[in-house]
Amino acid sequence: MKISLQNRQFRLWKYSISHSMLLIRSCKNAFFSNNIDLYFADVKLIKFHQFFQAEALTSYIADEDMDILEECNKANIPFNEDQIFVFRGELQKCYIIASIFQMEENTNEFMEVAF
């Protein structure tokens, strides 16, 4: 899986501890007429900066992402590469481990969210 994120800035937007649901959003602005909302459910691990300039969202790549395997081992999280979502930026990466992922483009207002 590889999804282009157009080098947009994303940020942690909302997290529900009780439902283990996470929303990461890139807001509409003068350059983009829509939001990009990335929903994750059954979240097991979050390694994400408050703001992150993302070029792409990809699957786990064994040659490049061994640090994620090490983090899973440290946190006693079962390793399942189908549940690893890696945000790749120019010089760094962030990642989410979750069972469910959904992407939505919308024109919602600033604080309007689906969950």
Backbone hydrogen bonds in HBPLUS format (Angstrom, degrees):
<---DONOR---> <-ACCEPTOR-->    atom                        ^
c    i                          cat <-CA-CA->   ^        H-A-AA   ^      H-
h    n   atom  resd res      DA  || num        DHA   H-A  angle D-A-AA Bond
n    s   type  num  typ     dist DA aas  dist angle  dist       angle   num
A0059-SER N   A0001-MET O   3.14 MM  58  5.33 135.4  2.35 147.9 141.2     1
A0003-ILE N   A0057-LEU O   2.82 MM  54  5.11 160.9  1.85 149.6 156.2     2
A0057-LEU N   A0003-ILE O   2.87 MM  54  5.11 153.2  1.94 144.5 153.6     3
A0005-LEU N   A0055-GLU O   2.86 MM  50  5.06 175.8  1.87 126.6 126.5     4
A0008-ARG N   A0005-LEU O   3.04 MM   3  6.05 157.5  2.09 132.6 135.9     5
A0054-ALA N   A0008-ARG O   2.92 MM  46  5.72 159.2  1.97 165.7 158.8     6
A0010-PHE N   A0052-PHE O   2.77 MM  42  5.18 171.4  1.78 145.2 147.5     7
A0052-PHE N   A0010-PHE O   2.75 MM  42  5.18 149.7  1.84 152.9 157.4     8
A0011-ARG N   A0025-ARG O   2.93 MM  14  5.61 143.2  2.07 139.0 149.2     9
A0025-ARG N   A0011-ARG O   3.04 MM  14  5.61 156.1  2.10 159.6 158.4    10
A0013-TRP N   A0023-LEU O   2.89 MM  10  5.46 156.4  1.94 155.9 156.8    11
A0014-LYS N   A0023-LEU O   3.20 MM   9  5.07 158.7  2.25 135.3 137.2    12
A0023-LEU N   A0014-LYS O   2.76 MM   9  5.07 154.5  1.82 160.4 160.1    13
A0016-SER N   A0021-MET O   2.80 MM   5  5.14 163.6  1.83 152.6 158.1    14
A0020-SER N   A0016-SER O   2.79 MM   4  5.53 114.5  2.23 140.6 157.4    15
A0021-MET N   A0016-SER O   3.17 MM   5  5.14 146.8  2.28 135.4 142.2    16
A0020-SER N   A0017-ILE O   3.29 MM   3  4.93 147.4  2.40  93.6 103.0    17
A0043-VAL N   A0020-SER O   3.06 MM  23  5.17 166.9  2.07 134.8 139.1    18
A0022-LEU N   A0040-PHE O   2.80 MM  18  5.05 160.9  1.84 148.3 152.8    19
A0040-PHE N   A0022-LEU O   2.87 MM  18  5.05 155.3  1.93 151.6 155.1    20
A0024-ILE N   A0038-LEU O   2.98 MM  14  5.15 160.9  2.02 144.1 150.3    21
A0038-LEU N   A0024-ILE O   2.84 MM  14  5.15 162.1  1.87 159.2 164.3    22
A0026-SER N   A0036-ILE O   2.94 MM  10  5.13 150.1  2.03 142.3 151.7    23
A0036-ILE N   A0026-SER O   2.92 MM  10  5.13 151.2  2.00 141.3 150.4    24
A0029-ASN N   A0032-PHE O   2.81 MM   3  5.22 156.2  1.87 143.8 151.9    25
A0035-ASN N   A0106-ASN O   2.66 MM  71  5.26 166.0  1.68 163.6 166.5    26
A0106-ASN N   A0035-ASN O   3.13 MM  71  5.26 152.3  2.21 130.2 138.3    27
A0037-ASP N   A0104-GLU O   2.76 MM  67  5.15 176.9  1.76 166.5 166.0    28
A0104-GLU N   A0037-ASP O   2.85 MM  67  5.15 156.9  1.91 153.6 159.0    29
A0039-TYR N   A0102-GLN O   2.77 MM  63  5.10 165.3  1.79 165.5 166.2    30
A0102-GLN N   A0039-TYR O   2.95 MM  63  5.10 148.5  2.05 145.0 148.1    31
A0041-ALA N   A0100-ILE O   3.02 MM  59  4.97 153.1  2.09 129.3 134.2    32
A0100-ILE N   A0041-ALA O   3.24 MM  59  4.97 162.7  2.27 141.4 138.3    33
A0044-LYS N   A0097-ILE O   2.71 MM  53  5.42 175.4  1.71 158.4 159.9    34
A0045-LEU N   A0097-ILE O   3.35 MM  52  5.05 155.2  2.42 133.7 134.7    35
A0097-ILE N   A0045-LEU O   2.90 MM  52  5.05 163.2  1.93 149.8 150.7    36
A0047-LYS N   A0095-TYR O   2.87 MM  48  5.27 157.2  1.93 177.7 173.2    37
A0095-TYR N   A0047-LYS O   2.81 MM  48  5.27 152.3  1.89 144.2 151.8    38
A0055-GLU N   A0088-ARG O   2.77 MM  33  5.79 157.6  1.81 151.6 158.7    39
A0056-ALA N   A0088-ARG O   3.29 MM  32  5.34 154.9  2.36 141.2 146.3    40
A0088-ARG N   A0056-ALA O   2.82 MM  32  5.34 172.2  1.83 159.6 162.3    41
A0058-THR N   A0086-VAL O   2.80 MM  28  5.17 163.5  1.83 148.2 152.4    42
A0086-VAL N   A0058-THR O   2.88 MM  28  5.17 170.7  1.89 153.8 154.7    43
A0064-GLU N   A0061-ILE O   2.96 MM   3  5.51 136.9  2.15 116.0 128.0    44
A0065-ASP N   A0061-ILE O   2.85 MM   4  5.63 141.3  2.00 164.0 173.7    45
A0068-ILE N   A0065-ASP O   3.00 MM   3  5.56 144.3  2.13 113.2 122.2    46
A0070-GLU N   A0066-MET O   3.07 MM   4  6.42 158.6  2.12 151.4 157.2    47
A0071-GLU N   A0067-ASP O   2.96 MM   4  6.19 151.5  2.04 140.1 147.7    48
A0072-CYS N   A0068-ILE O   2.91 MM   4  6.19 156.6  1.97 151.1 157.1    49
A0073-ASN N   A0069-LEU O   3.01 MM   4  6.29 159.1  2.06 149.5 155.0    50
A0074-LYS N   A0070-GLU O   2.98 MM   4  6.26 157.5  2.04 148.9 154.7    51
A0075-ALA N   A0071-GLU O   3.00 MM   4  6.17 152.8  2.07 148.1 155.0    52
A0077-ILE N   A0072-CYS O   2.93 MM   5  4.89 167.0  1.95 144.4 146.3    53
A0076-ASN N   A0073-ASN O   3.30 MM   3  5.07 160.1  2.34  99.0 104.6    54
A0083-GLN N   A0080-ASN O   2.90 MM   3  5.66 166.0  1.92 126.7 131.4    55
A0084-ILE N   A0081-GLU O   3.42 MM   3  5.30 166.2  2.44 105.4 105.6    56
A0098-ALA N   A0083-GLN O   2.91 MM  15  5.24 149.8  2.00 149.0 154.0    57
A0085-PHE N   A0096-ILE O   2.91 MM  11  5.28 167.6  1.93 163.4 167.0    58
A0096-ILE N   A0085-PHE O   2.96 MM  11  5.28 153.3  2.03 146.0 154.7    59
A0087-PHE N   A0094-CYS O   2.75 MM   7  5.09 157.3  1.80 144.9 151.9    60
A0094-CYS N   A0087-PHE O   2.99 MM   7  5.09 152.5  2.07 138.9 147.5    61
A0089-GLY N   A0092-GLN O   2.83 MM   3  5.26 156.1  1.89 170.5 171.5    62
A0112-GLU N   A0109-GLU O   3.08 MM   3  5.25 154.0  2.15 111.8 119.9    63
